[in-house]
């Protein structure tokens, strides 16, 4: 089983070259308050809100985390799919 906290932190850190690091730190801080899902959803919302381009492998990581957290793959996640038309 993946350590979901570490996976989300690693994913967020990987966005710091494309998204304001203070926003990422703000989102990841939710993890320290046991709000893992909120941290992850906030990161995904930032990707959409700031129109951050993500790679196919990053999107696969998002889907893996969604599934691991037992979340529904809804428009929050499909909207940021780099292969959507």
Secondary structure as the mmCIF struct_conf table of DSSP 4:
data_model
#
loop_
_struct_conf.conf_type_id
_struct_conf.id
_struct_conf.beg_label_comp_id
_struct_conf.beg_label_asym_id
_struct_conf.beg_label_seq_id
_struct_conf.end_label_comp_id
_struct_conf.end_label_asym_id
_struct_conf.end_label_seq_id
HELX_RH_AL_P HELX_RH_AL_P1 UNK A 4 UNK A 13
TURN_TY1_P TURN_TY1_P1 UNK A 14 UNK A 18
BEND BEND1 UNK A 19 UNK A 19
HELX_RH_AL_P HELX_RH_AL_P2 UNK A 21 UNK A 29
HELX_RH_3T_P HELX_RH_3T_P1 UNK A 30 UNK A 33
TURN_TY1_P TURN_TY1_P2 UNK A 34 UNK A 34
HELX_RH_AL_P HELX_RH_AL_P3 UNK A 36 UNK A 49
TURN_TY1_P TURN_TY1_P3 UNK A 50 UNK A 51
HELX_RH_AL_P HELX_RH_AL_P4 UNK A 56 UNK A 69
TURN_TY1_P TURN_TY1_P4 UNK A 70 UNK A 70
HELX_RH_AL_P HELX_RH_AL_P5 UNK A 75 UNK A 78
TURN_TY1_P TURN_TY1_P5 UNK A 79 UNK A 80
TURN_TY1_P TURN_TY1_P6 UNK A 82 UNK A 83
#
